[in-house]
């Protein structure tokens, strides 16, 4: 049962998100998304697998996935990072406008080099408007959440010792697979 895959082929992911071709070095194929994901993970640029997960997952699952990855990859070094991830997780649990807006406000004032900032932006850019109160609504582009969670996970991975990086990268992809179908990943 593929619960959270909304695409039949990898090509459809690239067609749905114009920025995927810029973020993923490997060209799209007509393969099923999970077959393509596996080839990315084993390919010359395994980070492409992280990017593909960010685009393949629906917004809410992508934000949840990124939160889980950050908690796996790095020890959160500050209360601010914990609060940012908390805002994103609150939106995942209750994806309403106040939770989205709270994530947006927290991310706007946070340092951009923190992976936690990008996961909060992932929640913030999931819908609603990018403009402030009283301004005409400006919806976020459809790729905004994917790019934000991609940035969160890849930034966290960049901080890991290179000897451990592949282990964390594989664990991050496995986390995405568990969201898609827990039976895909045997523990």
SVG drawing of the C-alpha trace seen along z (x, -y; Angstrom):
<svg xmlns="http://www.w3.org/2000/svg" viewBox="-7 -46 42 52">
<polyline fill="none" stroke="black" stroke-width="0.4" points="0.0,0.0 1.6,-3.2 -0.1,-5.7 1.7,-8.9 3.0,-8.7 0.9,-10.9 3.0,-10.2 3.2,-7.1 6.6,-8.0 9.6,-10.0 9.0,-12.1 5.7,-13.2 7.5,-14.6 9.7,-16.7 6.7,-17.9 4.8,-18.9 7.7,-20.9 9.8,-22.9 12.6,-23.4 13.1,-19.7 15.3,-19.6 17.6,-22.3 17.7,-20.6 18.3,-17.0 21.2,-16.3 20.0,-13.0 17.5,-13.3 14.0,-12.1 12.9,-8.7 9.6,-6.9 10.4,-4.6 8.2,-4.3 9.2,-6.9 10.6,-4.3 12.7,-2.6 14.1,-6.0 14.7,-7.0 16.7,-3.8 18.8,-4.5 19.5,-8.1 20.6,-6.7 23.1,-4.4 24.1,-6.9 27.0,-9.4 25.1,-12.1 23.1,-10.4 22.0,-13.8 19.7,-13.7 17.7,-11.1 17.1,-13.7 15.9,-16.3 13.6,-13.7 12.0,-12.8 11.3,-16.5 9.4,-16.8 7.8,-13.4 6.2,-13.6 3.0,-15.7 3.7,-19.0 2.6,-17.9 4.5,-14.6 7.6,-16.4 7.7,-18.8 7.2,-15.9 9.9,-13.9 12.3,-16.9 11.6,-17.3 12.4,-13.7 15.6,-13.9 16.8,-16.9 16.2,-15.2 18.2,-12.2 21.1,-14.0 22.0,-16.7 21.8,-17.5 19.8,-20.7 22.2,-23.3 19.8,-25.9 16.4,-26.6 15.7,-28.6 16.2,-25.5 14.0,-23.4 11.3,-26.1 11.5,-26.3 11.2,-22.5 8.4,-22.6 6.5,-25.2 6.8,-23.0 5.7,-19.9 2.7,-21.9 1.7,-22.7 2.0,-19.0 -0.2,-18.0 -2.8,-20.7 -2.2,-22.2 -4.4,-25.3 -3.6,-28.9 -2.6,-30.0 0.0,-27.2 1.3,-28.0 1.5,-31.7 3.4,-30.9 5.9,-28.8 6.3,-31.7 6.9,-34.3 9.4,-32.2 11.4,-31.4 11.4,-35.0 13.5,-36.1 15.7,-33.1 19.2,-32.7 19.1,-31.2 22.1,-28.9 20.1,-26.8 18.4,-23.7 15.6,-24.3 14.8,-27.6 14.2,-25.9 12.0,-23.2 9.8,-26.0 9.8,-27.7 8.6,-24.4 5.5,-24.6 5.1,-28.3 5.2,-28.0 2.7,-25.1 -0.2,-27.4 -1.8,-30.6 -0.3,-33.8 3.3,-35.1 2.1,-38.7 1.3,-40.4 -2.1,-41.3 -4.0,-43.9 -2.0,-43.1 -3.4,-41.2 -2.8,-37.5 0.3,-36.0 0.2,-32.2 3.6,-30.5 4.8,-28.7 4.0,-25.0 7.6,-24.0 8.3,-26.2 7.8,-23.6 9.9,-21.0 12.8,-23.4 12.6,-24.4 12.6,-20.9 15.3,-19.9 17.5,-22.8 16.8,-21.8 17.9,-18.2 20.9,-18.9 22.1,-21.7 22.0,-19.3 23.8,-16.7 26.5,-19.2 27.3,-19.6 27.9,-15.9 31.4,-14.4 31.9,-13.0 32.5,-9.5 29.0,-9.5 27.3,-11.4 26.2,-8.5 24.8,-6.7 22.6,-9.7 21.7,-10.2 20.5,-6.6 18.6,-6.9 16.9,-10.1 15.7,-8.3 14.5,-5.3 12.5,-7.8 10.8,-9.0 10.1,-5.4 8.5,-4.7 6.1,-7.6 5.2,-6.2 4.7,-2.7 6.1,-1.3 6.2,2.2 8.9,1.0 11.4,0.7 12.1,3.7 13.4,2.8"/>
</svg>
